């Protein structure tokens, strides 16, 4: 083994303050203290939503799978998710088309929509108890994307077969009581309790023979002709045919790139039964502004809202800044839709990874054949994690996913 570092991924404080999901039931999963074997078909680093979806997909192939995490399962960056499971990518279709070409951008958006549909079916098939609900999305105009831009965006989405209804300012005011110049209504989205979803998926994987060990850190690895040898902080050497890093925003050090950044975000949750428009129980809402606001409701009538992102990867650790961010989110909620949540019941902040294009990286580590990484999920963590599980399950099963070229590591 080389001694290129005692941890192969960036260590970060993944969240701070009080994430709402931590107070919800059925989010714990038992883990062993040591691995039962020394040889596996796949080792997954990370027991969050990405690792859970990956394990569920791979476990259908009856592989010997080990999940490791330096924290307890579910207790990493998944706790910071607001579970806005949107098919809309952070980068609008028109802008993404200018970046990577119309055909590739269309495929990326179509795949994103398809992944939400497949996740919805998966939750239904496995009967996962996680407050999963099909939702529509309301994308309202803002200081970055006005009426003209949204009209063009809606036309482009419709042109590639995606559901997109353009609303004028008057139609928006009549249907939703929102005073903005335009909006787009789309159908293919969802929401959930991300911690419960992750725990339920891990439990399904365990029922199929998947092992979970935590706390356990992979400190180093070396690729061989047939797979990968990994070293752990317990002094073990484990072998695996494939090593998959599902480490959220603690990305692999070898994948540092100017096209990938870690930034900070803030979110809050209101008390139950907060007065809100009746239509909000069916919609996720976000705006075309920078920084933007997004919000939704929960089955018990809470409002979950977030945004106010900053490019500084450490800004989320500033408690005084958090107070200002929460106040701004509350103010924008009141201004846009007339919701007054009062003092929030929960507030939290976290770093998250994003890329220049808004598309994730789902690829082999450069120069390797058996080391895979998924990262840069932006505001689409659960959606892109679903795609990552599909792509890597196909690859490890000896097949090629038709869209894997869209998510290569940027050169």
C-alpha positions in Angstrom: 0.0 0.0 0.0 1.1 3.5 -0.7 1.0 6.2 1.9 -0.7 8.9 0.0 -3.0 9.7 2.9 -4.7 8.2 5.9 -8.2 8.9 4.4 -8.9 8.7 0.7 -11.7 11.3 0.8 -12.1 14.8 2.1 -13.3 14.9 5.6 -16.0 17.6 6.3 -18.5 18.7 8.8 -21.5 17.5 6.8 -24.2 19.4 8.6 -24.7 21.7 11.6 -27.5 22.8 14.0 -30.7 20.8 14.1 -31.8 18.8 11.0 -35.5 18.0 11.2 -35.1 14.4 10.0 -33.0 13.5 13.0 -36.1 13.9 15.2 -38.2 11.5 13.1 -38.7 7.8 13.8 -37.4 4.7 12.0 -34.1 6.2 10.8 -31.7 3.8 12.5 -30.0 0.7 10.9 -27.9 -1.8 12.8 -24.3 -2.1 11.8 -21.6 -4.6 12.7 -18.3 -3.5 14.2 -16.1 -5.7 11.9 -16.4 -7.2 8.5 -17.4 -10.9 8.3 -15.2 -11.6 5.3 -12.0 -10.4 3.7 -13.2 -10.6 0.1 -16.2 -9.0 -1.6 -17.7 -8.3 -5.0 -18.3 -4.7 -4.1 -17.4 -2.4 -1.2 -19.5 0.8 -1.0 -18.1 3.7 1.0 -21.0 5.6 2.5 -24.2 4.6 4.2 -26.3 7.6 3.1 -28.9 7.8 0.4 -26.3 7.3 -2.4 -24.9 4.2 -0.8 -28.3 2.9 0.1 -29.6 3.1 -3.5 -26.4 1.6 -4.8 -26.6 -1.3 -2.4 -30.2 -2.0 -3.2 -29.5 -2.0 -7.0 -26.4 -4.2 -6.7 -28.0 -6.6 -4.2 -30.4 -7.7 -6.9 -27.4 -9.3 -8.6 -26.8 -11.5 -5.5 -23.3 -10.0 -5.1 -21.2 -10.1 -1.9 -21.5 -6.5 -0.8 -20.0 -4.5 2.1 -21.0 -1.0 3.1 -18.7 1.0 5.3 -19.1 4.4 6.9 -17.0 6.4 9.4 -20.3 7.4 10.9 -23.4 5.5 11.9 -25.6 4.7 8.9 -27.9 7.5 7.7 -26.1 10.1 9.9 -24.1 11.9 7.3 -25.1 14.5 4.7 -28.4 12.7 4.0 -29.7 14.3 7.2 -29.2 17.7 5.6 -31.3 16.9 2.5 -34.7 18.6 2.1 -35.8 15.7 -0.2 -37.1 17.9 -3.1 -36.9 15.0 -5.5 -37.1 17.0 -8.7 -36.5 16.0 -12.3 -35.5 19.6 -13.0 -31.7 19.9 -13.0 -30.2 22.9 -11.3 -29.0 24.1 -14.8 -32.1 24.9 -17.0 -32.4 23.0 -20.2 -31.7 26.0 -22.4 -28.5 26.9 -20.5 -27.3 23.3 -20.4 -27.9 23.0 -24.1 -25.5 25.9 -24.7 -22.9 24.2 -22.4 -22.9 20.6 -23.7 -25.1 20.7 -26.9 -28.8 20.2 -27.4 -28.8 16.4 -27.8 -26.8 15.7 -24.6 -28.8 18.2 -22.6 -32.0 16.7 -23.7 -30.8 13.2 -22.7 -29.7 14.5 -19.3 -33.1 16.1 -18.6 -35.0 13.1 -19.9 -32.9 10.7 -17.8 -33.5 12.8 -14.7 -37.3 12.7 -15.3 -37.1 8.9 -15.9 -35.1 8.3 -12.7 -37.8 10.1 -10.6 -40.4 7.8 -12.1 -38.3 4.7 -11.5 -37.6 5.7 -7.9 -41.3 6.2 -7.4 -42.0 2.7 -8.7 -39.2 1.3 -6.5 -40.6 2.8 -3.3 -44.0 1.4 -4.2 -42.7 -2.1 -5.1 -40.6 -2.4 -1.9 -43.3 -0.8 0.2 -40.9 1.6 1.8 -42.4 3.7 4.6 -40.8 7.1 4.1 -43.6 9.6 3.6 -43.0 9.4 -0.2 -45.4 11.5 -2.2 -45.7 12.3 -5.9 -45.5 16.0 -6.4 -45.7 18.7 -9.1 -43.2 21.5 -9.4 -43.8 25.2 -9.6 -40.8 27.1 -10.9 -41.5 30.8 -10.6 -39.6 33.6 -12.3 -37.0 35.6 -10.5 -34.1 38.0 -11.0 -32.1 35.4 -13.0 -34.8 33.9 -15.1 -37.7 36.1 -16.1 -40.8 35.6 -18.2 -39.1 35.4 -21.5 -36.5 32.9 -20.3 -39.2 30.7 -18.7 -41.3 30.8 -21.8 -38.4 29.6 -23.9 -37.5 27.0 -21.3 -41.0 25.6 -21.2 -41.0 25.4 -25.0 -37.7 23.5 -25.0 -38.8 21.1 -22.4 -42.1 20.4 -24.2 -40.0 19.9 -27.4 -38.1 17.0 -25.9 -41.2 15.3 -24.5 -41.2 16.6 -20.9 -44.2 18.0 -19.2 -44.0 21.8 -18.9 -46.9 24.2 -18.7 -46.0 27.9 -19.1 -48.0 30.3 -16.9 -48.2 34.0 -17.5 -48.1 36.4 -14.5 -51.9 36.7 -14.5 -52.4 32.9 -14.6 -49.8 32.5 -11.8 -51.6 35.0 -9.6 -55.0 33.5 -10.3 -54.0 29.8 -9.6 -51.4 30.3 -6.9 -51.7 33.8 -5.5 -48.1 34.6 -6.4 -47.1 37.9 -7.8 -44.3 37.0 -10.3 -44.1 37.6 -14.0 -44.3 33.9 -15.1 -43.9 30.3 -14.0 -43.6 26.7 -15.2 -45.7 23.9 -13.9 -44.3 20.3 -14.2 -45.6 17.0 -13.0 -42.7 14.5 -12.5 -41.3 15.2 -9.0 -41.7 13.8 -5.5 -40.9 14.3 -1.8 -40.0 12.0 1.1 -38.4 11.8 4.4 -34.8 11.2 3.2 -33.6 9.6 6.4 -36.5 7.1 6.5 -36.0 6.4 2.8 -32.3 5.7 3.3 -32.9 3.5 6.3 -35.6 1.5 4.5 -33.3 0.9 1.5 -30.4 -0.2 3.7 -32.7 -2.6 5.5 -33.8 -4.1 2.2 -30.2 -4.5 1.2 -29.3 -6.2 4.5 -32.3 -8.6 4.1 -30.5 -9.7 0.8 -27.2 -10.3 2.5 -25.5 -7.0 2.4 -23.2 -6.2 5.3 -22.9 -2.8 7.0 -19.9 -2.0 9.1 -19.5 1.3 11.1 -17.7 3.1 12.3 -15.0 2.0 9.8 -12.8 4.2 7.6 -11.1 3.2 4.4 -7.6 4.7 4.8 -6.0 3.6 1.5 -6.5 1.5 -1.5 -4.5 -0.1 -4.3 -5.9 -1.4 -7.6 -4.7 -4.8 -8.8 -5.3 -6.6 -12.1 -8.5 -8.2 -10.7 -9.9 -5.6 -8.4 -8.9 -3.5 -5.4 -7.2 -4.0 -2.1 -8.3 -1.6 0.7 -6.9 -0.9 4.1 -9.0 0.1 7.0 -8.4 2.0 10.2 -8.9 -1.3 12.1 -5.7 -2.6 10.4 -7.5 -4.9 8.0 -6.8 -5.6 4.4 -10.0 -6.3 2.4 -10.2 -7.2 -1.3 -13.1 -6.4 -3.7 -13.8 -6.6 -7.4 -15.1 -3.0 -7.3 -14.8 -0.1 -4.9 -17.5 2.5 -5.0 -17.2 5.9 -3.2 -20.7 7.2 -2.3 -19.3 9.8 0.1 -21.5 12.7 -0.7 -19.6 16.0 -0.3 -16.6 14.3 1.2 -15.4 13.6 -2.3 -12.4 11.6 -3.3 -9.2 13.7 -3.2 -8.1 12.5 -6.6 -11.3 14.0 -8.1 -10.5 17.6 -7.3 -11.3 19.7 -10.3 -12.1 23.4 -11.2 -15.4 22.1 -12.6 -16.5 20.8 -9.1 -17.0 23.0 -6.1 -18.3 22.6 -2.6 -20.6 25.4 -1.5 -22.8 26.1 1.6 -26.6 26.0 1.9 -29.2 26.6 4.7 -32.6 25.1 5.4 -35.3 25.2 8.0 -38.5 23.5 9.0 -41.6 25.1 10.6 -43.8 23.7 13.3 -46.6 21.3 12.3 -49.9 22.6 10.8 -48.4 25.9 9.7 -51.0 27.9 7.8 -50.3 27.5 4.1 -52.1 27.6 0.7 -54.1 24.4 0.0 -52.3 23.8 -3.3 -48.9 23.6 -1.6 -49.5 20.0 -0.4 -49.2 18.9 -4.0 -46.2 21.1 -5.1 -42.5 21.7 -4.7 -41.7 25.4 -5.3 -38.4 27.0 -6.4 -37.5 30.3 -8.0 -35.3 31.5 -10.8 -33.1 33.8 -8.7 -29.6 33.8 -7.4 -29.6 33.0 -4.6 -32.8 31.1 -4.9 -35.5 30.0 -2.5 -37.2 26.5 -2.5 -39.9 25.2 -0.3 -42.5 22.4 0.2 -44.8 21.1 2.8 -44.8 17.8 4.8 -47.7 15.4 5.5 -48.0 16.9 9.0 -48.2 20.4 7.7 -44.7 21.7 8.2 -43.0 24.0 5.7 -39.5 23.0 4.7 -37.6 25.8 3.0 -34.0 26.5 2.0 -31.5 28.2 -0.3 -29.4 31.3 0.1 -26.4 29.3 -1.1 -22.9 30.7 -1.0 -19.8 29.6 -2.9 -17.8 29.5 0.4 -17.5 25.8 1.5 -17.1 26.8 5.1 -19.8 29.4 5.4 -22.3 26.9 6.8 -20.2 26.7 10.0 -20.8 30.4 10.8 -23.6 30.5 13.4 -24.2 34.2 13.1 -24.5 33.9 9.4 -27.0 31.1 9.8 -29.3 33.5 11.8 -29.2 35.9 8.9 -29.8 33.2 6.4 -32.8 31.8 8.3 -34.3 35.3 8.6 -33.9 35.8 4.9 -35.5 32.5 4.0 -38.5 33.3 6.3 -38.8 36.8 4.8 -38.8 35.5 1.2 -41.4 32.9 2.1 -43.6 35.6 3.4 -43.0 37.9 0.4 -43.5 35.2 -2.3 -46.4 33.2 -1.1 -47.7 34.9 2.1 -46.6 32.1 4.5 -45.5 33.2 7.9 -43.8 30.4 9.8 -42.8 32.4 12.8 -39.9 31.0 14.7 -38.7 27.8 12.9 -38.7 24.6 14.8 -35.6 23.3 13.1 -32.7 25.0 11.3 -29.6 23.5 9.7 -26.8 24.2 7.3 -24.5 22.0 5.2 -22.0 22.0 2.4 -22.9 20.4 -0.9 -21.1 19.6 -4.1 -21.9 21.0 -7.4 -20.4 21.2 -10.9 -20.2 23.8 -13.6 -22.9 22.1 -15.7 -25.1 21.0 -12.8 -24.6 17.4 -13.9 -23.2 14.8 -11.4 -19.9 12.9 -11.8 -20.6 9.2 -12.1 -17.4 7.6 -13.3 -14.3 5.6 -12.7 -11.5 7.3 -10.9 -9.1 8.5 -13.6 -6.5 5.8 -14.4 -8.5 3.0 -12.7 -10.9 0.3 -13.9 -12.4 -0.9 -10.6 -12.6 2.3 -8.5 -15.8 4.3 -9.0 -17.0 7.6 -7.6 -20.4 9.4 -7.6 -20.3 13.1 -6.6 -21.4 16.7 -7.5 -25.1 16.1 -7.0 -26.1 19.7 -6.3 -29.7 20.2 -5.5 -30.7 16.8 -7.0 -29.1 14.4 -4.6 -31.7 11.7 -4.5 -32.5 12.0 -8.2 -28.9 11.7 -9.3 -28.2 9.0 -6.7 -30.9 6.9 -8.4 -29.1 7.5 -11.8 -25.8 6.6 -10.3 -27.1 3.3 -8.9 -28.6 2.4 -12.3 -25.4 3.2 -14.2 -23.0 1.4 -11.8 -25.3 -1.6 -11.4 -25.3 -2.0 -15.2 -21.5 -1.6 -15.4 -20.7 -4.0 -12.6 -23.3 -6.5 -14.1 -21.3 -6.5 -17.4 -23.6 -4.1 -19.3 -23.3 -0.5 -20.5 -25.8 2.2 -19.6 -26.7 4.3 -22.7 -26.3 7.6 -20.8 -23.1 7.0 -18.9 -21.2 9.3 -21.2 -23.2 12.2 -19.8 -21.7 11.9 -16.4 -18.0 11.5 -17.1 -15.3 13.1 -15.0 -14.5 16.4 -16.7 -11.1 16.4 -18.4 
